[in-house]
Amino acid sequence: MSTAELKIDLINRIANTDEPSIIEELCKLLDFELSKEPYNLSPQQQQRVSEAKSEYIAGNVLSEQQADDSIDQWLNGK
């Protein structure tokens, strides 16, 4: 599907939805993606990024396969 066709399809799907939360989420996504301003992290987000960097440096990471297996196990356990 071309970009023009995708746009038309998306416009039609948005026009046919009656779910306000979907419209709100689409607006947030577009606002975020189209913004020219840098994204500012909250102090909590900055702290979590710092923790994640430390975990990475310490080698506390999963391979893609390990992550996939863990997600599959979690999904099958629900």
Biopython code that builds the backbone (N, CA, C, O; Angstrom):
import numpy as np
from Bio.PDB.StructureBuilder import StructureBuilder

atoms = [
    (1, "MET", "N", (0.844, -1.173, 0.000)),
    (1, "MET", "CA", (0.000, 0.000, 0.000)),
    (1, "MET", "C", (0.895, 1.242, 0.000)),
    (1, "MET", "O", (1.863, 1.312, 0.756)),
    (2, "SER", "N", (0.575, 2.200, -0.831)),
    (2, "SER", "CA", (1.367, 3.430, -0.901)),
    (2, "SER", "C", (1.047, 4.322, 0.300)),
    (2, "SER", "O", (0.068, 4.101, 1.014)),
    (3, "THR", "N", (1.882, 5.323, 0.504)),
    (3, "THR", "CA", (1.651, 6.263, 1.598)),
    (3, "THR", "C", (0.309, 6.970, 1.431)),
    (3, "THR", "O", (-0.415, 7.159, 2.409)),
    (4, "ALA", "N", (-0.024, 7.354, 0.223)),
    (4, "ALA", "CA", (-1.303, 8.030, -0.028)),
    (4, "ALA", "C", (-2.473, 7.111, 0.319)),
    (4, "ALA", "O", (-3.460, 7.545, 0.913)),
    (5, "GLU", "N", (-2.353, 5.842, -0.056)),
    (5, "GLU", "CA", (-3.425, 4.885, 0.252)),
    (5, "GLU", "C", (-3.535, 4.646, 1.752)),
    (5, "GLU", "O", (-4.637, 4.510, 2.283)),
    (6, "LEU", "N", (-2.402, 4.597, 2.428)),
    (6, "LEU", "CA", (-2.419, 4.422, 3.883)),
    (6, "LEU", "C", (-3.083, 5.613, 4.567)),
    (6, "LEU", "O", (-3.854, 5.444, 5.511)),
    (7, "LYS", "N", (-2.780, 6.810, 4.087)),
    (7, "LYS", "CA", (-3.395, 8.009, 4.661)),
    (7, "LYS", "C", (-4.912, 7.981, 4.485)),
    (7, "LYS", "O", (-5.655, 8.269, 5.424)),
    (8, "ILE", "N", (-5.360, 7.640, 3.304)),
    (8, "ILE", "CA", (-6.802, 7.581, 3.046)),
    (8, "ILE", "C", (-7.454, 6.524, 3.926)),
    (8, "ILE", "O", (-8.522, 6.752, 4.494)),
    (9, "ASP", "N", (-6.810, 5.368, 4.035)),
    (9, "ASP", "CA", (-7.341, 4.297, 4.881)),
    (9, "ASP", "C", (-7.423, 4.751, 6.330)),
    (9, "ASP", "O", (-8.429, 4.520, 7.002)),
    (10, "LEU", "N", (-6.376, 5.390, 6.809)),
    (10, "LEU", "CA", (-6.364, 5.875, 8.185)),
    (10, "LEU", "C", (-7.444, 6.928, 8.420)),
    (10, "LEU", "O", (-8.144, 6.886, 9.431)),
    (11, "ILE", "N", (-7.579, 7.859, 7.500)),
    (11, "ILE", "CA", (-8.622, 8.893, 7.618)),
    (11, "ILE", "C", (-10.000, 8.247, 7.682)),
    (11, "ILE", "O", (-10.829, 8.644, 8.500)),
    (12, "ASN", "N", (-10.252, 7.269, 6.841)),
    (12, "ASN", "CA", (-11.544, 6.585, 6.844)),
    (12, "ASN", "C", (-11.784, 5.841, 8.155)),
    (12, "ASN", "O", (-12.884, 5.870, 8.708)),
    (13, "ARG", "N", (-10.750, 5.183, 8.638)),
    (13, "ARG", "CA", (-10.906, 4.432, 9.885)),
    (13, "ARG", "C", (-11.158, 5.370, 11.060)),
    (13, "ARG", "O", (-11.976, 5.069, 11.930)),
    (14, "ILE", "N", (-10.461, 6.502, 11.090)),
    (14, "ILE", "CA", (-10.678, 7.485, 12.155)),
    (14, "ILE", "C", (-12.096, 8.034, 12.067)),
    (14, "ILE", "O", (-12.777, 8.162, 13.085)),
    (15, "ALA", "N", (-12.542, 8.358, 10.865)),
    (15, "ALA", "CA", (-13.880, 8.916, 10.669)),
    (15, "ALA", "C", (-14.963, 7.935, 11.112)),
    (15, "ALA", "O", (-16.042, 8.355, 11.529)),
    (16, "ASN", "N", (-14.686, 6.643, 11.028)),
    (16, "ASN", "CA", (-15.692, 5.629, 11.364)),
    (16, "ASN", "C", (-15.639, 5.137, 12.799)),
    (16, "ASN", "O", (-16.449, 4.298, 13.192)),
    (17, "THR", "N", (-14.696, 5.647, 13.594)),
    (17, "THR", "CA", (-14.641, 5.198, 14.985)),
    (17, "THR", "C", (-15.437, 6.126, 15.885)),
    (17, "THR", "O", (-15.475, 7.340, 15.685)),
    (18, "ASP", "N", (-16.066, 5.529, 16.872)),
    (18, "ASP", "CA", (-16.821, 6.306, 17.858)),
    (18, "ASP", "C", (-16.132, 6.267, 19.219)),
    (18, "ASP", "O", (-16.703, 6.690, 20.224)),
    (19, "GLU", "N", (-14.909, 5.759, 19.244)),
    (19, "GLU", "CA", (-14.187, 5.605, 20.499)),
    (19, "GLU", "C", (-13.270, 6.805, 20.739)),
    (19, "GLU", "O", (-12.239, 6.934, 20.080)),
    (20, "PRO", "N", (-13.637, 7.686, 21.678)),
    (20, "PRO", "CA", (-12.845, 8.896, 21.918)),
    (20, "PRO", "C", (-11.402, 8.597, 22.351)),
    (20, "PRO", "O", (-10.488, 9.344, 22.002)),
    (21, "SER", "N", (-11.195, 7.528, 23.095)),
    (21, "SER", "CA", (-9.846, 7.243, 23.576)),
    (21, "SER", "C", (-8.892, 6.926, 22.419)),
    (21, "SER", "O", (-7.705, 7.246, 22.491)),
    (22, "ILE", "N", (-9.398, 6.307, 21.366)),
    (22, "ILE", "CA", (-8.562, 6.020, 20.192)),
    (22, "ILE", "C", (-8.156, 7.322, 19.518)),
    (22, "ILE", "O", (-6.996, 7.496, 19.142)),
    (23, "ILE", "N", (-9.100, 8.230, 19.364)),
    (23, "ILE", "CA", (-8.816, 9.527, 18.738)),
    (23, "ILE", "C", (-7.795, 10.300, 19.581)),
    (23, "ILE", "O", (-6.862, 10.895, 19.043)),
    (24, "GLU", "N", (-7.980, 10.287, 20.905)),
    (24, "GLU", "CA", (-7.064, 10.995, 21.796)),
    (24, "GLU", "C", (-5.644, 10.429, 21.686)),
    (24, "GLU", "O", (-4.676, 11.187, 21.624)),
    (25, "GLU", "N", (-5.522, 9.115, 21.663)),
    (25, "GLU", "CA", (-4.205, 8.487, 21.567)),
    (25, "GLU", "C", (-3.537, 8.789, 20.220)),
    (25, "GLU", "O", (-2.331, 9.025, 20.157)),
    (26, "LEU", "N", (-4.323, 8.779, 19.161)),
    (26, "LEU", "CA", (-3.776, 9.134, 17.846)),
    (26, "LEU", "C", (-3.278, 10.578, 17.843)),
    (26, "LEU", "O", (-2.219, 10.871, 17.287)),
    (27, "CYS", "N", (-4.032, 11.468, 18.455)),
    (27, "CYS", "CA", (-3.613, 12.872, 18.533)),
    (27, "CYS", "C", (-2.310, 13.007, 19.312)),
    (27, "CYS", "O", (-1.412, 13.741, 18.900)),
    (28, "LYS", "N", (-2.204, 12.299, 20.442)),
    (28, "LYS", "CA", (-0.977, 12.342, 21.245)),
    (28, "LYS", "C", (0.213, 11.823, 20.445)),
    (28, "LYS", "O", (1.294, 12.410, 20.468)),
    (29, "LEU", "N", (0.000, 10.726, 19.745)),
    (29, "LEU", "CA", (1.077, 10.145, 18.948)),
    (29, "LEU", "C", (1.536, 11.108, 17.858)),
    (29, "LEU", "O", (2.735, 11.313, 17.667)),
    (30, "LEU", "N", (0.589, 11.691, 17.153)),
    (30, "LEU", "CA", (0.947, 12.635, 16.091)),
    (30, "LEU", "C", (1.617, 13.881, 16.658)),
    (30, "LEU", "O", (2.597, 14.368, 16.094)),
    (31, "ASP", "N", (1.099, 14.399, 17.766)),
    (31, "ASP", "CA", (1.722, 15.560, 18.396)),
    (31, "ASP", "C", (3.170, 15.259, 18.758)),
    (31, "ASP", "O", (4.062, 16.072, 18.516)),
    (32, "PHE", "N", (3.398, 14.083, 19.341)),
    (32, "PHE", "CA", (4.743, 13.696, 19.737)),
    (32, "PHE", "C", (5.655, 13.534, 18.523)),
    (32, "PHE", "O", (6.764, 14.067, 18.502)),
    (33, "GLU", "N", (5.192, 12.806, 17.521)),
    (33, "GLU", "CA", (6.020, 12.508, 16.352)),
    (33, "GLU", "C", (6.314, 13.745, 15.499)),
    (33, "GLU", "O", (7.379, 13.840, 14.889)),
    (34, "LEU", "N", (5.393, 14.669, 15.457)),
    (34, "LEU", "CA", (5.547, 15.840, 14.593)),
    (34, "LEU", "C", (6.178, 17.037, 15.304)),
    (34, "LEU", "O", (6.482, 18.049, 14.674)),
    (35, "SER", "N", (6.371, 16.917, 16.614)),
    (35, "SER", "CA", (6.932, 18.021, 17.383)),
    (35, "SER", "C", (8.395, 18.228, 17.032)),
    (35, "SER", "O", (9.154, 17.269, 16.897)),
    (36, "LYS", "N", (8.778, 19.471, 16.889)),
    (36, "LYS", "CA", (10.172, 19.822, 16.609)),
    (36, "LYS", "C", (10.936, 20.078, 17.908)),
    (36, "LYS", "O", (12.163, 20.175, 17.907)),
    (37, "GLU", "N", (10.208, 20.183, 19.003)),
    (37, "GLU", "CA", (10.818, 20.454, 20.304)),
    (37, "GLU", "C", (11.428, 19.176, 20.869)),
    (37, "GLU", "O", (10.888, 18.088, 20.666)),
    (38, "PRO", "N", (12.554, 19.300, 21.581)),
    (38, "PRO", "CA", (13.124, 18.112, 22.213)),
    (38, "PRO", "C", (12.202, 17.610, 23.320)),
    (38, "PRO", "O", (11.530, 18.396, 23.988)),
    (39, "TYR", "N", (12.179, 16.305, 23.503)),
    (39, "TYR", "CA", (11.337, 15.706, 24.526)),
    (39, "TYR", "C", (12.047, 15.813, 25.869)),
    (39, "TYR", "O", (13.207, 15.419, 25.991)),
    (40, "ASN", "N", (11.371, 16.333, 26.858)),
    (40, "ASN", "CA", (11.940, 16.484, 28.194)),
    (40, "ASN", "C", (11.437, 15.369, 29.098)),
    (40, "ASN", "O", (10.234, 15.160, 29.250)),
    (41, "LEU", "N", (12.388, 14.662, 29.691)),
    (41, "LEU", "CA", (12.031, 13.588, 30.608)),
    (41, "LEU", "C", (11.728, 14.147, 31.992)),
    (41, "LEU", "O", (12.320, 15.136, 32.424)),
    (42, "SER", "N", (10.803, 13.500, 32.670)),
    (42, "SER", "CA", (10.521, 13.866, 34.054)),
    (42, "SER", "C", (11.687, 13.373, 34.918)),
    (42, "SER", "O", (12.478, 12.545, 34.466)),
    (43, "PRO", "N", (11.804, 13.870, 36.151)),
    (43, "PRO", "CA", (12.871, 13.367, 37.030)),
    (43, "PRO", "C", (12.793, 11.844, 37.233)),
    (43, "PRO", "O", (13.822, 11.174, 37.315)),
    (44, "GLN", "N", (11.582, 11.310, 37.312)),
    (44, "GLN", "CA", (11.428, 9.863, 37.476)),
    (44, "GLN", "C", (11.919, 9.123, 36.240)),
    (44, "GLN", "O", (12.556, 8.077, 36.355)),
    (45, "GLN", "N", (11.629, 9.654, 35.066)),
    (45, "GLN", "CA", (12.090, 9.040, 33.827)),
    (45, "GLN", "C", (13.608, 9.118, 33.714)),
    (45, "GLN", "O", (14.254, 8.160, 33.289)),
    (46, "GLN", "N", (14.173, 10.254, 34.091)),
    (46, "GLN", "CA", (15.622, 10.402, 34.066)),
    (46, "GLN", "C", (16.279, 9.393, 34.997)),
    (46, "GLN", "O", (17.299, 8.798, 34.649)),
    (47, "GLN", "N", (15.699, 9.196, 36.181)),
    (47, "GLN", "CA", (16.218, 8.226, 37.131)),
    (47, "GLN", "C", (16.165, 6.821, 36.560)),
    (47, "GLN", "O", (17.121, 6.059, 36.704)),
    (48, "ARG", "N", (15.059, 6.466, 35.913)),
    (48, "ARG", "CA", (14.922, 5.126, 35.348)),
    (48, "ARG", "C", (15.906, 4.898, 34.204)),
    (48, "ARG", "O", (16.452, 3.802, 34.072)),
    (49, "VAL", "N", (16.140, 5.912, 33.381)),
    (49, "VAL", "CA", (17.119, 5.802, 32.304)),
    (49, "VAL", "C", (18.506, 5.579, 32.900)),
    (49, "VAL", "O", (19.271, 4.751, 32.405)),
    (50, "SER", "N", (18.823, 6.301, 33.942)),
    (50, "SER", "CA", (20.113, 6.144, 34.600)),
    (50, "SER", "C", (20.264, 4.727, 35.160)),
    (50, "SER", "O", (21.326, 4.117, 35.032)),
    (51, "GLU", "N", (19.202, 4.207, 35.779)),
    (51, "GLU", "CA", (19.229, 2.843, 36.308)),
    (51, "GLU", "C", (19.407, 1.820, 35.186)),
    (51, "GLU", "O", (20.165, 0.860, 35.326)),
    (52, "ALA", "N", (18.707, 2.034, 34.080)),
    (52, "ALA", "CA", (18.804, 1.109, 32.944)),
    (52, "ALA", "C", (20.219, 1.112, 32.365)),
    (52, "ALA", "O", (20.741, 0.059, 31.997)),
    (53, "LYS", "N", (20.840, 2.289, 32.283)),
    (53, "LYS", "CA", (22.216, 2.372, 31.786)),
    (53, "LYS", "C", (23.154, 1.589, 32.700)),
    (53, "LYS", "O", (24.029, 0.863, 32.226)),
    (54, "SER", "N", (22.969, 1.737, 33.999)),
    (54, "SER", "CA", (23.809, 1.020, 34.956)),
    (54, "SER", "C", (23.619, -0.481, 34.829)),
    (54, "SER", "O", (24.591, -1.233, 34.886)),
    (55, "GLU", "N", (22.387, -0.926, 34.659)),
    (55, "GLU", "CA", (22.123, -2.354, 34.472)),
    (55, "GLU", "C", (22.792, -2.865, 33.203)),
    (55, "GLU", "O", (23.350, -3.962, 33.194)),
    (56, "TYR", "N", (22.740, -2.089, 32.149)),
    (56, "TYR", "CA", (23.353, -2.478, 30.878)),
    (56, "TYR", "C", (24.869, -2.601, 31.038)),
    (56, "TYR", "O", (25.471, -3.582, 30.601)),
    (57, "ILE", "N", (25.471, -1.605, 31.661)),
    (57, "ILE", "CA", (26.921, -1.606, 31.855)),
    (57, "ILE", "C", (27.345, -2.809, 32.708)),
    (57, "ILE", "O", (28.404, -3.396, 32.486)),
    (58, "ALA", "N", (26.502, -3.167, 33.687)),
    (58, "ALA", "CA", (26.802, -4.303, 34.562)),
    (58, "ALA", "C", (26.539, -5.644, 33.869)),
    (58, "ALA", "O", (26.851, -6.698, 34.424)),
    (59, "GLY", "N", (25.972, -5.610, 32.669)),
    (59, "GLY", "CA", (25.721, -6.846, 31.926)),
    (59, "GLY", "C", (24.405, -7.508, 32.262)),
    (59, "GLY", "O", (24.180, -8.660, 31.890)),
    (60, "ASN", "N", (23.533, -6.805, 32.958)),
    (60, "ASN", "CA", (22.215, -7.347, 33.308)),
    (60, "ASN", "C", (21.248, -7.141, 32.153)),
    (60, "ASN", "O", (20.350, -6.301, 32.210)),
    (61, "VAL", "N", (21.453, -7.927, 31.105)),
    (61, "VAL", "CA", (20.636, -7.811, 29.899)),
    (61, "VAL", "C", (20.178, -9.191, 29.452)),
    (61, "VAL", "O", (20.746, -10.208, 29.851)),
    (62, "LEU", "N", (19.148, -9.212, 28.621)),
    (62, "LEU", "CA", (18.666, -10.447, 28.017)),
    (62, "LEU", "C", (18.940, -10.409, 26.527)),
    (62, "LEU", "O", (18.916, -9.350, 25.900)),
    (63, "SER", "N", (19.198, -11.573, 25.976)),
    (63, "SER", "CA", (19.283, -11.648, 24.520)),
    (63, "SER", "C", (17.869, -11.500, 23.965)),
    (63, "SER", "O", (16.888, -11.617, 24.700)),
    (64, "GLU", "N", (17.777, -11.245, 22.681)),
    (64, "GLU", "CA", (16.452, -11.130, 22.059)),
    (64, "GLU", "C", (15.665, -12.426, 22.249)),
    (64, "GLU", "O", (14.466, -12.393, 22.528)),
    (65, "GLN", "N", (16.336, -13.556, 22.099)),
    (65, "GLN", "CA", (15.664, -14.855, 22.258)),
    (65, "GLN", "C", (15.190, -15.049, 23.692)),
    (65, "GLN", "O", (14.080, -15.537, 23.908)),
    (66, "GLN", "N", (16.002, -14.679, 24.674)),
    (66, "GLN", "CA", (15.601, -14.800, 26.070)),
    (66, "GLN", "C", (14.388, -13.910, 26.363)),
    (66, "GLN", "O", (13.464, -14.318, 27.067)),
    (67, "ALA", "N", (14.401, -12.700, 25.819)),
    (67, "ALA", "CA", (13.272, -11.793, 26.022)),
    (67, "ALA", "C", (12.010, -12.356, 25.370)),
    (67, "ALA", "O", (10.932, -12.317, 25.963)),
    (68, "ASP", "N", (12.143, -12.877, 24.160)),
    (68, "ASP", "CA", (10.997, -13.482, 23.474)),
    (68, "ASP", "C", (10.444, -14.655, 24.268)),
    (68, "ASP", "O", (9.230, -14.788, 24.421)),
    (69, "ASP", "N", (11.347, -15.519, 24.781)),
    (69, "ASP", "CA", (10.918, -16.676, 25.569)),
    (69, "ASP", "C", (10.198, -16.237, 26.838)),
    (69, "ASP", "O", (9.183, -16.822, 27.218)),
    (70, "SER", "N", (10.726, -15.207, 27.491)),
    (70, "SER", "CA", (10.106, -14.698, 28.716)),
    (70, "SER", "C", (8.723, -14.123, 28.435)),
    (70, "SER", "O", (7.795, -14.336, 29.215)),
    (71, "ILE", "N", (8.576, -13.408, 27.345)),
    (71, "ILE", "CA", (7.278, -12.836, 26.974)),
    (71, "ILE", "C", (6.290, -13.950, 26.625)),
    (71, "ILE", "O", (5.134, -13.916, 27.046)),
    (72, "ASP", "N", (6.749, -14.934, 25.854)),
    (72, "ASP", "CA", (5.881, -16.070, 25.503)),
    (72, "ASP", "C", (5.408, -16.811, 26.752)),
    (72, "ASP", "O", (4.243, -17.190, 26.864)),
    (73, "GLN", "N", (6.329, -17.006, 27.679)),
    (73, "GLN", "CA", (5.983, -17.702, 28.925)),
    (73, "GLN", "C", (4.943, -16.893, 29.698)),
    (73, "GLN", "O", (3.978, -17.451, 30.220)),
    (74, "TRP", "N", (5.142, -15.582, 29.768)),
    (74, "TRP", "CA", (4.208, -14.727, 30.483)),
    (74, "TRP", "C", (2.834, -14.739, 29.814)),
    (74, "TRP", "O", (1.812, -14.841, 30.492)),
    (75, "LEU", "N", (2.812, -14.636, 28.487)),
    (75, "LEU", "CA", (1.539, -14.641, 27.752)),
    (75, "LEU", "C", (0.805, -15.960, 27.917)),
    (75, "LEU", "O", (-0.417, -15.970, 28.067)),
    (76, "ASN", "N", (1.521, -17.063, 27.893)),
    (76, "ASN", "CA", (0.886, -18.375, 28.038)),
    (76, "ASN", "C", (0.424, -18.628, 29.465)),
    (76, "ASN", "O", (-0.439, -19.476, 29.695)),
    (77, "GLY", "N", (0.978, -17.917, 30.408)),
    (77, "GLY", "CA", (0.588, -18.092, 31.806)),
    (77, "GLY", "C", (-0.653, -17.318, 32.181)),
    (77, "GLY", "O", (-1.201, -17.511, 33.266)),
    (78, "LYS", "N", (-1.104, -16.447, 31.304)),
    (78, "LYS", "CA", (-2.287, -15.630, 31.613)),
    (78, "LYS", "C", (-3.551, -16.418, 31.439)),
    (78, "LYS", "O", (-4.642, -15.891, 31.656)),
]
sb = StructureBuilder()
sb.init_structure("model")
sb.init_model(0)
sb.init_chain("A")
sb.init_seg("    ")
for serial, (resi, resn, name, xyz) in enumerate(atoms, 1):
    if name == "N":
        sb.init_residue(resn, " ", resi, " ")
    sb.init_atom(name, np.array(xyz, "f"), 0.0, 1.0, " ", f" {name:<3s}", serial, name[0])
structure = sb.get_structure()
